[in-house]
C-alpha cells in the first residue's frame, strides 16, 4: 500500500480562491495600511487616538490616509489577479469599492 504525504504549508489559507476570503482580506488590508501609515508618519508625535481625531478633523488628511490605506487593497488585488485567483480578487475589489464610497461619504459629511 502506498503512503500519501500531505504537504502542509503555513499560508495555505491564502492560496484559496473564495470570494469570502477576498472580502476578509479586503476589509483587513486597509486597516493594516492605515495602522502602518500611522506608525510611519505620526507615531512619535501623536497617540493613535489623537491621530484618529486629527484625521477626522482635517479633510485633506482624511483623503490622503484613505488613499494610502486602499493602496494595500490594490497590492492584494494585483497579487490575486496575477495568480489566477479571480474569486478572491472579486471580493477584494468589492471591499475596495465599499471603502472608497465610505471615504467619499465621510468627506462629504464631515
N, C-alpha and C positions, 0 to 999 in steps of 0.2 A: 504494500500500500504506500502510495506517495504522500509525503508530508507537504503541507501547504504553509508557507510562511507569509504572514501579512506584515507588510512594512508600515510601521506607524510613524507618521511624521507629526511634529508638533503643531504645524499650521495647516493641517488637513481641513479644518473648518473653513478656512478662507479660500479653499480651492473648489468649493461647491458652486453650483450655478442655480441659485434660487433668488427670486425677487425679494423674499423676506430678508435674506442676508444683505441684499443691496439696500433695503430700507434701513436695516440696523446700522450698517456701515455709513450710510448717507446721513443718518442723524448723529452718529458718533463723531465722524471726522471733523465737521465744523466746530464742534465743542472743543475737541482737542486742538484744532487750529487756532481757535480763539485763545485758549489757555497758553499755547506756545507763543502767540503774539504778545500776550501779557508778560510772559517771562522774558522775552527778548527785548521789548520796548520799555516796559514800565515797572518791572519788578522791584528794583531797589527803592524807587521813589514813592510808589503808591501801594497800599494794600489792595487785595483783589476786590474788596467791597468798594473802596474808593475809586478803583479803576472802572467798575461797572457803573457807578454814579456818573463818572466823567464821560464815559461812552454814551450814556443815555442823555446827558445834558448837551453834548456837542454833536450836531448832526453830521458834520464833516468827519469826525472821528468814528461815528457810527457807521457811515458808509465805507470808510477805509477798512475798519475792522471786519465788517461783514464780507467785504470783497476778499480779504486775506483769509478769512475763515473758510469761505466757499472754494478757495483755491485748493484746499485739501480734498474736497469732493472732486474737483476737476482732475487731480492727480489720480485718485482712486478710479474714477470713471475711465480714464485713459488706460490704466493698467488692466482693468477688467475687459474693456473692449478689445484691446490688443491681444489678450489671452483667450478670446473667444467665449467669454462668459457673459453672454448677452442679457440673460435674465437678471443677473446681479447688476450689470451696468444699467439696466432699465430702472431698478429700484434706486440706485444712486442718483440717476438723472431726475427721477420723480422727487426725491427729497431735496435735491438742489433747487428745483423749481419752487417747491414749497418754502424753503428757506429764503429764496430770492423774493417771493411775494410777501412773506412776513417782514423781511427787511424793508421792502418798499412801503408797506403799510405803517411800519414803525416810524419811518422817516416822514411820512405824510401826517401821521397823528401827532407825533412829538414835534 
